[in-house]
Amino acid sequence: MKKTATLIVLAITFVLAGCNTVKGVGQDVQRAGGALERAAK
């Protein structure tokens, strides 16, 4: 559980660091959600 939480925090950090616009934030959050969903399966 602790490793999963750490990975999620790191992923969010990288997603937010790579965003330049509000639109980009939305797209990055959507991609991160999709990745987490695939990892959960």
N, C-alpha and C positions, 0 to 999 in steps of 0.2 A: 504494500500500500504506500509506504514511504517513497519507494523508488518511482512509482507511478506519479505521485504528486510532484516530485522533483522534476520528472520529465515534462509534465504539463506546464509547470512554471517556466522551465527553460524554453519550451516551444512558444509560449505566449510572449516571452521576452524577445525571442528572435523575430516573431511575427510583428510585434510592435516596433522593433528597431528597423525593420525593412519597409515600413509604411511611409509614404510621403504625403498622402492626401487622405481625407475622410473616406473617399470611395475606396482607396487602397486598403484602409483599415477594415472596411466591411468585407472586401474580397479575401483578405488574409484570415479574418476570423472564420469566414465560411470554409476556407480550405482547412484550417486547423480543426474545425468541427468535424469535417469529413474524415480527416486523418484519425481523429480520436474514435470516430464511429467505426472505421475499418479496424482499428486496433482492438476495439471491444469485441468484435466478431471473432 
